Amino acid sequence: MTDATKTISGTAKPLTGAQKAALVIMQLNQDRAAEVMRQLSEPEAEEIAAEIVRLRRVDAATTEAALTEFHERSQMGGFQTRGGHDFAAGLLAASFGSERATGLMDRLASSMAGKAFEFLDLAEPAQVSTLLDGELAETVALVLAHLRAEHASAVLTRFDPAMRADVAQCIATMGTATPEAVGIVAETLKQRARAVVVPQEQVEVVGGVQPLVDIINRSDVATERDLLAALDERDPELAENVRARMLTFDDLVRLDARDVQQVLRGVEPLILATAMKGASPLVVERIRENISDRKKELLEEESESLGKLRKSEVDEARAEVVRAIRALEVAGEIQVHRGEEDEYVD
């Protein structure tokens, strides 16, 4: 029997089961292929469709090896060597109908999104910023929108203020990019990086205001202040939109009592006393009613000893509380009720 682990396009990586199935189905006409796909579950069909998208062109020898292993031979007079997005979309439509096919392709796009730049997750922020040095703001935004928010924030901080503002605006206003464009950028960076994992292919880019908010929420106070000031000058409406979605120290009042207690449990009395300087009475009351008597005593002692403070010191203390809120929210341990959401009524 022909070697079933024959590789694609001369690479050293053997075919997976889904790839072999995809190659076989690609040899059938659409009616017969659709009949095969209808026998599969939706997750199986989705996995095979993903491989068809990736296997845009495959050499005949590799296709023959897969067909031999499956004990099937094409009777069409020649092997079909093309796959791609359109082939997969048409096949799913013939198999499951247009509406379900659209949903499957949307899920496929979502599951493949964000993969192209996975190889940068293992690089230090300084290395990523060096790699992106000299690139257009649009290119940097494309990359950062795919990284984990913490990682992207650390990279963004390393650019000069003007470039940070350019990139922030691009992230917030970004639409989608073609697979070819994303692939070119990812491949170019991968070749320049040299020392990281080969990324998987992706089909779609997701930007928007929320990825920018997630990045800023993890930035230091100076970076946050500079970015928002720059956005105010460039696009006041966008800046206001970003601010409306950002967590702030005042969001303590949006937490349930148990969540407030959980947040404050991990904040040192000195930090909390500093953060409360000049805070609204509502926030101060929310804090005091959710800490122990012992911590109240410590808080009073720290408050009396503080005296006048620079605004930057207060801002940094509040940012530390916000980071505690954000960490617990991301971990799913607390829930923040934002302005656009329905609030609870006692």
C-alpha positions in Angstrom: 0.0 0.0 0.0 1.2 3.5 -0.7 2.6 5.3 2.3 -0.4 6.9 4.1 1.8 9.5 5.8 2.9 11.1 2.6 3.3 14.8 3.2 1.7 17.9 1.6 3.9 19.9 -0.8 7.1 18.3 0.3 6.8 19.3 4.0 7.9 16.9 6.8 4.5 17.0 8.5 2.4 13.9 7.9 -1.3 14.1 6.9 -3.9 14.1 9.6 -7.0 12.0 9.4 -9.1 15.1 8.6 -6.7 16.1 5.8 -6.9 12.7 4.3 -10.7 12.8 4.4 -10.6 16.3 2.9 -8.4 15.1 0.0 -10.8 12.3 -0.8 -13.9 14.5 -0.7 -12.1 17.0 -2.9 -12.0 14.4 -5.7 -15.7 13.9 -5.8 -18.2 16.0 -7.7 -20.2 18.3 -5.5 -23.3 16.2 -5.4 -21.4 13.0 -4.3 -19.3 15.0 -1.9 -22.4 16.6 -0.4 -23.9 13.2 0.1 -20.8 12.1 2.0 -20.7 15.2 4.1 -24.4 14.7 5.1 -23.4 11.5 6.8 -21.1 13.4 9.2 -21.9 15.3 12.3 -21.6 19.1 12.1 -18.3 19.2 14.1 -16.8 16.6 11.8 -18.0 18.5 8.7 -16.7 21.7 10.1 -13.2 20.1 10.7 -13.0 18.7 7.2 -14.2 22.0 5.7 -11.4 23.7 7.6 -8.9 21.4 6.0 -10.4 22.0 2.6 -10.0 25.7 3.1 -6.3 25.2 4.0 -5.5 22.7 1.2 -5.8 25.2 -1.6 -3.4 23.3 -3.9 -2.1 19.8 -3.3 0.3 17.8 -5.6 -1.2 14.8 -7.3 1.2 12.3 -5.6 0.0 13.3 -2.2 -3.6 13.0 -3.3 -3.0 9.6 -4.7 -1.4 8.4 -1.5 -4.5 9.5 0.5 -6.9 7.9 -2.0 -4.9 4.6 -1.9 -5.1 4.5 1.8 -8.8 5.0 1.7 -9.0 2.3 -1.0 -10.8 4.7 -3.4 -9.8 5.7 -6.8 -11.0 8.7 -8.8 -12.9 7.7 -11.9 -13.0 11.3 -13.2 -9.8 11.0 -15.3 -7.6 13.2 -13.1 -7.1 14.4 -9.6 -8.6 17.6 -8.5 -5.9 19.6 -6.8 -7.7 22.7 -5.7 -9.6 23.4 -2.4 -10.0 26.7 -0.8 -12.8 28.8 0.8 -15.2 28.8 -2.2 -14.9 25.0 -2.6 -15.6 24.5 1.2 -18.5 27.0 1.2 -20.2 25.4 -1.8 -19.8 21.9 -0.4 -21.3 22.9 2.9 -24.2 24.7 1.2 -24.9 21.6 -0.9 -24.7 19.4 2.2 -26.6 21.3 4.8 -28.4 24.2 3.0 -27.4 27.8 2.6 -28.4 29.0 6.1 -26.7 26.2 8.1 -23.7 26.5 5.8 -23.3 30.2 6.5 -23.4 29.4 10.2 -20.8 26.7 9.8 -18.5 28.9 7.8 -18.9 31.7 10.3 -17.9 29.3 13.1 -15.1 28.1 11.0 -13.8 31.6 10.5 -14.1 32.4 14.2 -12.2 29.2 15.2 -9.4 29.9 12.7 -9.2 33.7 13.6 -6.4 34.8 15.7 -4.1 31.9 14.8 -1.9 33.5 12.3 0.2 35.3 14.9 0.2 32.7 17.6 4.0 32.3 17.1 4.4 35.8 18.7 2.8 34.6 22.0 6.2 33.1 23.0 8.2 36.2 22.2 9.0 38.9 24.7 7.2 42.2 24.3 10.5 44.0 23.5 11.2 41.4 20.8 7.8 41.9 19.2 8.0 45.7 19.3 11.5 45.5 17.7 10.0 43.1 15.0 7.3 45.6 14.3 9.6 48.7 14.3 9.2 50.6 11.1 5.9 49.0 10.1 2.8 51.0 9.3 0.4 51.6 12.1 -2.2 49.5 10.2 0.2 46.6 10.2 1.0 46.9 13.9 -2.7 47.2 14.7 -3.4 44.0 12.7 -0.9 42.1 14.7 -1.8 43.5 18.2 -5.5 42.8 17.6 -4.6 39.1 17.4 -2.4 38.9 20.5 -3.6 38.3 24.0 -4.6 41.7 25.5 -1.9 41.5 28.2 0.7 40.8 25.6 -0.5 43.4 23.2 -0.6 46.0 25.9 3.0 45.3 26.9 4.0 45.7 23.2 2.0 48.9 22.6 3.7 50.6 25.6 7.1 50.3 23.9 6.1 52.5 21.0 6.4 56.3 21.1 3.2 58.3 22.0 2.4 59.3 18.5 2.7 55.7 17.1 0.7 54.4 20.1 -2.2 56.7 19.2 -2.0 55.8 15.5 -2.1 52.1 16.4 -4.9 52.6 18.9 -7.1 54.4 16.3 -6.4 51.6 13.8 -7.4 48.9 16.2 -10.6 50.6 17.1 -11.7 51.3 13.5 -10.4 48.0 12.0 -12.7 45.9 9.8 -11.6 42.6 8.3 -8.7 41.6 6.1 -8.5 38.9 3.4 -6.8 35.6 4.2 -4.2 36.4 1.6 -3.3 39.8 3.2 -3.1 38.3 6.7 -1.1 35.4 5.5 1.5 37.7 3.8 2.0 39.8 7.0 2.2 36.7 9.2 4.6 34.9 6.9 6.9 38.0 6.5 7.0 38.4 10.3 7.6 34.7 10.9 10.5 34.7 8.5 12.0 37.7 10.2 11.4 36.3 13.7 13.1 33.0 12.9 13.0 31.6 16.4 9.4 30.9 17.1 6.6 28.4 16.3 5.1 28.3 12.9 1.6 29.9 13.1 -1.5 28.2 11.9 -3.5 29.9 9.0 -6.4 32.1 9.8 -9.1 33.6 7.7 -10.4 36.7 9.4 -9.3 39.6 11.6 -11.4 41.0 14.4 -10.7 44.6 15.6 -13.0 47.2 17.2 -13.2 49.3 20.3 -13.3 46.4 22.9 -9.8 44.9 22.0 -8.4 48.4 22.4 -10.2 48.8 25.8 -8.8 45.4 27.0 -5.3 46.5 26.0 -5.6 49.9 27.7 -7.0 48.3 30.9 -3.7 46.5 31.2 -1.5 49.4 30.5 0.2 51.7 33.1 -1.4 55.0 34.0 0.9 57.1 31.8 0.2 55.1 28.7 -3.5 55.2 29.4 -3.5 58.9 29.9 -1.4 59.7 26.8 -3.5 57.4 24.6 -6.8 58.9 25.6 -5.5 62.4 25.3 -4.2 61.7 21.8 -7.5 60.0 20.8 -9.4 63.1 22.2 -7.5 65.2 19.7 -8.0 62.8 16.7 -11.5 61.5 17.3 -13.4 62.8 20.4 -16.3 60.5 19.8 -14.1 57.4 19.6 -12.2 58.5 22.8 -15.6 58.9 24.6 -16.6 55.4 23.4 -13.4 53.9 24.7 -13.8 55.7 28.1 -17.4 54.5 28.4 -16.2 50.9 28.2 -13.2 51.1 30.4 -13.1 50.0 34.0 -12.5 52.7 36.5 -12.1 53.0 40.2 -15.7 54.2 40.4 -16.9 50.8 39.0 -16.6 49.6 42.6 -20.2 50.8 43.0 -21.3 48.5 40.2 -20.2 45.4 42.0 -22.3 43.3 44.3 -21.3 43.5 48.0 -19.5 40.1 48.0 -17.6 41.1 44.9 -16.5 44.3 46.4 -15.3 42.4 49.5 -13.3 40.0 47.3 -11.6 42.9 45.4 -10.7 44.8 48.6 -9.4 41.7 50.4 -6.4 41.8 48.1 -5.7 45.5 48.3 -3.3 46.9 50.9 -4.7 49.6 53.3 -2.1 52.1 52.1 -3.0 51.6 48.5 -6.7 51.8 49.3 -6.3 54.9 51.4 -4.4 56.6 48.6 -7.0 55.6 46.0 -9.8 57.0 48.2 -8.3 60.5 48.2 -10.8 62.8 46.6 -13.1 59.9 45.7 -16.9 60.4 45.5 -18.8 59.9 48.8 -20.7 57.0 47.1 -17.4 55.1 46.4 -16.0 55.9 49.9 -19.2 54.6 51.5 -19.1 51.4 49.3 -15.6 50.7 50.4 -16.2 51.3 54.1 -19.3 49.1 54.3 -17.4 46.2 52.7 -14.2 45.9 54.8 -13.7 44.5 58.2 -13.5 46.6 61.4 -9.8 45.9 61.6 -9.2 47.0 58.1 -11.2 50.1 58.7 -8.9 51.0 61.6 -5.8 50.4 59.4 -7.4 52.5 56.7 -8.1 55.4 59.1 -4.5 55.3 60.3 -3.1 55.3 56.8 -5.5 58.1 55.7 -4.4 60.3 58.6 -0.7 59.8 57.8 -0.9 60.5 54.1 -1.3 64.3 53.9 -1.4 65.9 50.5 -0.7 63.6 47.5 0.2 64.1 43.9 -2.6 63.3 41.5 -0.3 60.8 39.8 0.0 58.9 43.0 -3.7 58.7 43.5 -4.2 57.7 39.9 -1.7 54.8 40.2 -3.3 53.6 43.4 -6.7 53.6 41.7 -5.2 51.8 38.7 -4.0 49.1 41.1 -7.5 48.6 42.4 -8.8 48.5 38.8 -6.3 45.9 37.9 -7.6 43.8 40.8 -11.1 44.2 39.6 -10.1 43.3 36.0 -8.2 40.2 37.0 -11.1 38.8 39.0 -13.6 39.6 36.2 -11.4 37.9 33.6 -11.1 34.9 36.0 -14.9 34.8 36.2 -14.9 35.3 40.0 -16.8 38.6 39.9 -19.2 40.4 37.5 -19.0 44.1 36.6 -22.3 45.7 35.6 -21.4 48.3 33.0 -23.4 51.3 32.1 -25.1 49.9 29.0 -26.3 46.9 31.0 -29.5 46.7 33.0 -28.9 47.4 36.7 -30.4 45.5 39.6 -33.1 47.0 41.7 -33.2 46.2 45.4 
